[in-house]
Amino acid sequence: MGAVNIIRLVESLPWNPSRPRWPQKRNLERIDRVILHQSLGHADTSGNRDVYGINNYHISPGNHISAGGCPHICYHWVLDDDGAIYQCNELTDVVWHCKGQNARSIGVMLVGDFAGPGHAGGDPTTAQEQAFFALAEHLMETLGLGPDGFFCHADFGKPACPGYTAYGWIEKMRG
């Protein structure tokens, strides 16, 4: 595989000043799955829907995850609609992306609002699809995972997430 162009934002994205940084850590050997999500159009108060706006939304009080705001963006990786791959948290950080799965999984989020069961929306971009498969290959090499280690948030109780198209990517990987 060629080198994956990863833009590291772990330290440059703002953290919630009212919360400690991710208090829970883990060894990489604990990670046995990657879970794919969509942003569903979440944005900060200025309407920014990119990685920065989603981070600001997550660290602000009253978001859909935590009334007091989260410590940081709740995904390890964000794939923007132009195909940019952002690393937002360390792989050893236990972030709050999928209830009941956080200690053992990596969260990957696609920026966008995509059609899925009971939810209207569009489709991810071709650039996001290419970025996802490049990142998946990178994570398989880095973590020793096989294709059966990739899931969607829909597999854990959120039927519309990450949408029909992205769910198809996971099915394609699994063969």
C-alpha positions as protocol buffer text, in pm:
chain_id: "A"
residue {
  index: 1
  type: MET
  ca { x: 0 y: 0 z: 0 }
}
residue {
  index: 2
  type: GLY
  ca { x: 116 y: 354 z: -65 }
}
residue {
  index: 3
  type: ALA
  ca { x: 150 y: 602 z: 215 }
}
residue {
  index: 4
  type: VAL
  ca { x: -179 y: 736 z: 350 }
}
residue {
  index: 5
  type: ASN
  ca { x: -184 y: 1114 z: 375 }
}
residue {
  index: 6
  type: ILE
  ca { x: -298 y: 1170 z: 734 }
}
residue {
  index: 7
  type: ILE
  ca { x: -347 y: 1520 z: 871 }
}
residue {
  index: 8
  type: ARG
  ca { x: -285 y: 1510 z: 1245 }
}
residue {
  index: 9
  type: LEU
  ca { x: -515 y: 1737 z: 1450 }
}
residue {
  index: 10
  type: VAL
  ca { x: -492 y: 1563 z: 1790 }
}
residue {
  index: 11
  type: GLU
  ca { x: -332 y: 1860 z: 1964 }
}
residue {
  index: 12
  type: SER
  ca { x: -445 y: 2145 z: 1739 }
}
residue {
  index: 13
  type: LEU
  ca { x: -823 y: 2091 z: 1769 }
}
residue {
  index: 14
  type: PRO
  ca { x: -954 y: 2274 z: 2077 }
}
residue {
  index: 15
  type: TRP
  ca { x: -1027 y: 2068 z: 2389 }
}
residue {
  index: 16
  type: ASN
  ca { x: -1313 y: 2134 z: 2630 }
}
residue {
  index: 17
  type: PRO
  ca { x: -1157 y: 2345 z: 2907 }
}
residue {
  index: 18
  type: SER
  ca { x: -1420 y: 2218 z: 3156 }
}
residue {
  index: 19
  type: ARG
  ca { x: -1328 y: 1849 z: 3111 }
}
residue {
  index: 20
  type: PRO
  ca { x: -1007 y: 1654 z: 3155 }
}
residue {
  index: 21
  type: ARG
  ca { x: -865 y: 1507 z: 2838 }
}
residue {
  index: 22
  type: TRP
  ca { x: -981 y: 1151 z: 2771 }
}
residue {
  index: 23
  type: PRO
  ca { x: -935 y: 998 z: 3113 }
}
residue {
  index: 24
  type: GLN
  ca { x: -945 y: 639 z: 2990 }
}
residue {
  index: 25
  type: LYS
  ca { x: -656 y: 487 z: 2790 }
}
residue {
  index: 26
  type: ARG
  ca { x: -602 y: 139 z: 2649 }
}
residue {
  index: 27
  type: ASN
  ca { x: -334 y: -72 z: 2485 }
}
residue {
  index: 28
  type: LEU
  ca { x: -361 y: -111 z: 2109 }
}
residue {
  index: 29
  type: GLU
  ca { x: -402 y: -487 z: 2159 }
}
residue {
  index: 30
  type: ARG
  ca { x: -749 y: -417 z: 2307 }
}
residue {
  index: 31
  type: ILE
  ca { x: -872 y: -278 z: 1976 }
}
residue {
  index: 32
  type: ASP
  ca { x: -1056 y: -541 z: 1775 }
}
residue {
  index: 33
  type: ARG
  ca { x: -1293 y: -331 z: 1566 }
}
residue {
  index: 34
  type: VAL
  ca { x: -1340 y: -13 z: 1368 }
}
residue {
  index: 35
  type: ILE
  ca { x: -1686 y: 150 z: 1365 }
}
residue {
  index: 36
  type: LEU
  ca { x: -1795 y: 380 z: 1082 }
}
residue {
  index: 37
  type: HIS
  ca { x: -2024 y: 680 z: 1148 }
}
residue {
  index: 38
  type: GLN
  ca { x: -2166 y: 985 z: 971 }
}
residue {
  index: 39
  type: SER
  ca { x: -2187 y: 1336 z: 1113 }
}
residue {
  index: 40
  type: LEU
  ca { x: -2561 y: 1373 z: 1029 }
}
residue {
  index: 41
  type: GLY
  ca { x: -2510 y: 1742 z: 969 }
}
residue {
  index: 42
  type: HIS
  ca { x: -2402 y: 1829 z: 1325 }
}
residue {
  index: 43
  type: ALA
  ca { x: -2240 y: 2170 z: 1330 }
}
residue {
  index: 44
  type: ASP
  ca { x: -2110 y: 2431 z: 1569 }
}
residue {
  index: 45
  type: THR
  ca { x: -2307 y: 2745 z: 1652 }
}
residue {
  index: 46
  type: SER
  ca { x: -2164 y: 2916 z: 1341 }
}
residue {
  index: 47
  type: GLY
  ca { x: -2297 y: 2638 z: 1118 }
}
residue {
  index: 48
  type: ASN
  ca { x: -1953 y: 2490 z: 1037 }
}
residue {
  index: 49
  type: ARG
  ca { x: -2000 y: 2126 z: 936 }
}
residue {
  index: 50
  type: ASP
  ca { x: -1633 y: 2034 z: 885 }
}
residue {
  index: 51
  type: VAL
  ca { x: -1398 y: 1861 z: 1133 }
}
residue {
  index: 52
  type: TYR
  ca { x: -1353 y: 2189 z: 1323 }
}
residue {
  index: 53
  type: GLY
  ca { x: -1726 y: 2258 z: 1348 }
}
residue {
  index: 54
  type: ILE
  ca { x: -1798 y: 1902 z: 1460 }
}
residue {
  index: 55
  type: ASN
  ca { x: -1524 y: 1928 z: 1724 }
}
residue {
  index: 56
  type: ASN
  ca { x: -1671 y: 2257 z: 1848 }
}
residue {
  index: 57
  type: TYR
  ca { x: -2017 y: 2097 z: 1859 }
}
residue {
  index: 58
  type: HIS
  ca { x: -1883 y: 1800 z: 2062 }
}
residue {
  index: 59
  type: ILE
  ca { x: -1695 y: 2013 z: 2318 }
}
residue {
  index: 60
  type: SER
  ca { x: -1990 y: 2248 z: 2369 }
}
residue {
  index: 61
  type: PRO
  ca { x: -2247 y: 2187 z: 2643 }
}
residue {
  index: 62
  type: GLY
  ca { x: -2578 y: 2041 z: 2532 }
}
residue {
  index: 63
  type: ASN
  ca { x: -2463 y: 1828 z: 2240 }
}
residue {
  index: 64
  type: HIS
  ca { x: -2634 y: 1492 z: 2173 }
}
residue {
  index: 65
  type: ILE
  ca { x: -2362 y: 1298 z: 2361 }
}
residue {
  index: 66
  type: SER
  ca { x: -2301 y: 1486 z: 2686 }
}
residue {
  index: 67
  type: ALA
  ca { x: -2487 y: 1770 z: 2856 }
}
residue {
  index: 68
  type: GLY
  ca { x: -2154 y: 1913 z: 2978 }
}
residue {
  index: 69
  type: GLY
  ca { x: -1981 y: 1873 z: 2645 }
}
residue {
  index: 70
  type: CYS
  ca { x: -1726 y: 1608 z: 2555 }
}
residue {
  index: 71
  type: PRO
  ca { x: -1352 y: 1644 z: 2615 }
}
residue {
  index: 72
  type: HIS
  ca { x: -1278 y: 1652 z: 2239 }
}
residue {
  index: 73
  type: ILE
  ca { x: -1425 y: 1533 z: 1909 }
}
residue {
  index: 74
  type: CYS
  ca { x: -1560 y: 1182 z: 1971 }
}
residue {
  index: 75
  type: TYR
  ca { x: -1388 y: 1003 z: 1681 }
}
residue {
  index: 76
  type: HIS
  ca { x: -1033 y: 893 z: 1617 }
}
residue {
  index: 77
  type: TRP
  ca { x: -1054 y: 971 z: 1247 }
}
residue {
  index: 78
  type: VAL
  ca { x: -1263 y: 1208 z: 1034 }
}
residue {
  index: 79
  type: LEU
  ca { x: -1296 y: 1174 z: 656 }
}
residue {
  index: 80
  type: ASP
  ca { x: -1395 y: 1503 z: 497 }
}
residue {
  index: 81
  type: ASP
  ca { x: -1592 y: 1526 z: 174 }
}
residue {
  index: 82
  type: ASP
  ca { x: -1275 y: 1619 z: -19 }
}
residue {
  index: 83
  type: GLY
  ca { x: -1111 y: 1292 z: 95 }
}
residue {
  index: 84
  type: ALA
  ca { x: -889 y: 1450 z: 361 }
}
residue {
  index: 85
  type: ILE
  ca { x: -811 y: 1205 z: 644 }
}
residue {
  index: 86
  type: TYR
  ca { x: -783 y: 1371 z: 985 }
}
residue {
  index: 87
  type: GLN
  ca { x: -651 y: 1195 z: 1295 }
}
residue {
  index: 88
  type: CYS
  ca { x: -832 y: 1365 z: 1583 }
}
residue {
  index: 89
  type: ASN
  ca { x: -745 y: 1144 z: 1882 }
}
residue {
  index: 90
  type: GLU
  ca { x: -474 y: 896 z: 1971 }
}
residue {
  index: 91
  type: LEU
  ca { x: -562 y: 532 z: 1905 }
}
residue {
  index: 92
  type: THR
  ca { x: -497 y: 466 z: 2274 }
}
residue {
  index: 93
  type: ASP
  ca { x: -772 y: 714 z: 2373 }
}
residue {
  index: 94
  type: VAL
  ca { x: -1110 y: 567 z: 2465 }
}
residue {
  index: 95
  type: VAL
  ca { x: -1347 y: 816 z: 2302 }
}
residue {
  index: 96
  type: TRP
  ca { x: -1728 y: 831 z: 2321 }
}
residue {
  index: 97
  type: HIS
  ca { x: -1840 y: 730 z: 1972 }
}
residue {
  index: 98
  type: CYS
  ca { x: -2046 y: 410 z: 2025 }
}
residue {
  index: 99
  type: LYS
  ca { x: -2204 y: 314 z: 2355 }
}
residue {
  index: 100
  type: GLY
  ca { x: -2081 y: -23 z: 2481 }
}
residue {
  index: 101
  type: GLN
  ca { x: -1801 y: -43 z: 2221 }
}
residue {
  index: 102
  type: ASN
  ca { x: -1567 y: 243 z: 2306 }
}
residue {
  index: 103
  type: ALA
  ca { x: -1303 y: 51 z: 2503 }
}
residue {
  index: 104
  type: ARG
  ca { x: -1245 y: -193 z: 2216 }
}
residue {
  index: 105
  type: SER
  ca { x: -1299 y: 14 z: 1901 }
}
residue {
  index: 106
  type: ILE
  ca { x: -1178 y: 294 z: 1678 }
}
residue {
  index: 107
  type: GLY
  ca { x: -1434 y: 552 z: 1562 }
}
residue {
  index: 108
  type: VAL
  ca { x: -1423 y: 677 z: 1203 }
}
residue {
  index: 109
  type: MET
  ca { x: -1664 y: 952 z: 1097 }
}
residue {
  index: 110
  type: LEU
  ca { x: -1765 y: 1061 z: 749 }
}
residue {
  index: 111
  type: VAL
  ca { x: -1852 y: 1431 z: 727 }
}
residue {
  index: 112
  type: GLY
  ca { x: -2201 y: 1451 z: 584 }
}
residue {
  index: 113
  type: ASP
  ca { x: -2566 y: 1361 z: 616 }
}
residue {
  index: 114
  type: PHE
  ca { x: -2637 y: 1036 z: 432 }
}
residue {
  index: 115
  type: ALA
  ca { x: -2952 y: 843 z: 348 }
}
residue {
  index: 116
  type: GLY
  ca { x: -3024 y: 540 z: 565 }
}
residue {
  index: 117
  type: PRO
  ca { x: -3318 y: 359 z: 724 }
}
residue {
  index: 118
  type: GLY
  ca { x: -3573 y: 623 z: 824 }
}
residue {
  index: 119
  type: HIS
  ca { x: -3337 y: 905 z: 730 }
}
residue {
  index: 120
  type: ALA
  ca { x: -3320 y: 1110 z: 408 }
}
residue {
  index: 121
  type: GLY
  ca { x: -2986 y: 1243 z: 291 }
}
residue {
  index: 122
  type: GLY
  ca { x: -2731 y: 1219 z: 14 }
}
residue {
  index: 123
  type: ASP
  ca { x: -2436 y: 989 z: -49 }
}
residue {
  index: 124
  type: PRO
  ca { x: -2073 y: 1013 z: 58 }
}
residue {
  index: 125
  type: THR
  ca { x: -1834 y: 1146 z: -206 }
}
residue {
  index: 126
  type: THR
  ca { x: -1607 y: 930 z: -419 }
}
residue {
  index: 127
  type: ALA
  ca { x: -1314 y: 1098 z: -241 }
}
residue {
  index: 128
  type: GLN
  ca { x: -1454 y: 982 z: 97 }
}
residue {
  index: 129
  type: GLU
  ca { x: -1490 y: 628 z: -34 }
}
residue {
  index: 130
  type: GLN
  ca { x: -1129 y: 625 z: -154 }
}
residue {
  index: 131
  type: ALA
  ca { x: -1012 y: 774 z: 177 }
}
residue {
  index: 132
  type: PHE
  ca { x: -1210 y: 514 z: 373 }
}
residue {
  index: 133
  type: PHE
  ca { x: -1056 y: 219 z: 190 }
}
residue {
  index: 134
  type: ALA
  ca { x: -705 y: 368 z: 220 }
}
residue {
  index: 135
  type: LEU
  ca { x: -756 y: 427 z: 594 }
}
residue {
  index: 136
  type: ALA
  ca { x: -907 y: 78 z: 637 }
}
residue {
  index: 137
  type: GLU
  ca { x: -598 y: -78 z: 481 }
}
residue {
  index: 138
  type: HIS
  ca { x: -376 y: 138 z: 704 }
}
residue {
  index: 139
  type: LEU
  ca { x: -570 y: 34 z: 1016 }
}
residue {
  index: 140
  type: MET
  ca { x: -562 y: -335 z: 919 }
}
residue {
  index: 141
  type: GLU
  ca { x: -183 y: -313 z: 890 }
}
residue {
  index: 142
  type: THR
  ca { x: -140 y: -102 z: 1205 }
}
residue {
  index: 143
  type: LEU
  ca { x: -377 y: -298 z: 1430 }
}
residue {
  index: 144
  type: GLY
  ca { x: -363 y: -645 z: 1273 }
}
residue {
  index: 145
  type: LEU
  ca { x: -736 y: -642 z: 1197 }
}
residue {
  index: 146
  type: GLY
  ca { x: -907 y: -832 z: 919 }
}
residue {
  index: 147
  type: PRO
  ca { x: -1209 y: -715 z: 717 }
}
residue {
  index: 148
  type: ASP
  ca { x: -1438 y: -879 z: 974 }
}
residue {
  index: 149
  type: GLY
  ca { x: -1321 y: -617 z: 1226 }
}
residue {
  index: 150
  type: PHE
  ca { x: -1506 y: -337 z: 1045 }
}
residue {
  index: 151
  type: PHE
  ca { x: -1860 y: -236 z: 1145 }
}
residue {
  index: 152
  type: CYS
  ca { x: -2109 y: 46 z: 1112 }
}
residue {
  index: 153
  type: HIS
  ca { x: -2282 y: 230 z: 1394 }
}
residue {
  index: 154
  type: ALA
  ca { x: -2596 y: 64 z: 1256 }
}
residue {
  index: 155
  type: ASP
  ca { x: -2459 y: -270 z: 1381 }
}
residue {
  index: 156
  type: PHE
  ca { x: -2486 y: -131 z: 1735 }
}
residue {
  index: 157
  type: GLY
  ca { x: -2835 y: 19 z: 1742 }
}
residue {
  index: 158
  type: LYS
  ca { x: -2822 y: 331 z: 1521 }
}
residue {
  index: 159
  type: PRO
  ca { x: -2992 y: 209 z: 1199 }
}
residue {
  index: 160
  type: ALA
  ca { x: -2938 y: 522 z: 987 }
}
residue {
  index: 161
  type: CYS
  ca { x: -2566 y: 554 z: 1066 }
}
residue {
  index: 162
  type: PRO
  ca { x: -2357 y: 577 z: 846 }
}
residue {
  index: 163
  type: GLY
  ca { x: -2616 y: 535 z: 569 }
}
residue {
  index: 164
  type: TYR
  ca { x: -2681 y: 283 z: 294 }
}
residue {
  index: 165
  type: THR
  ca { x: -2380 y: 363 z: 76 }
}
residue {
  index: 166
  type: ALA
  ca { x: -2119 y: 351 z: 353 }
}
residue {
  index: 167
  type: TYR
  ca { x: -2278 y: 38 z: 498 }
}
residue {
  index: 168
  type: GLY
  ca { x: -2225 y: -115 z: 155 }
}
residue {
  index: 169
  type: TRP
  ca { x: -1851 y: -41 z: 184 }
}
residue {
  index: 170
  type: ILE
  ca { x: -1834 y: -251 z: 500 }
}
residue {
  index: 171
  type: GLU
  ca { x: -2029 y: -533 z: 335 }
}
residue {
  index: 172
  type: LYS
  ca { x: -1790 y: -517 z: 37 }
}
residue {
  index: 173
  type: MET
  ca { x: -1489 y: -544 z: 271 }
}
residue {
  index: 174
  type: ARG
  ca { x: -1635 y: -844 z: 450 }
}
residue {
  index: 175
  type: GLY
  ca { x: -1697 y: -1016 z: 114 }
}
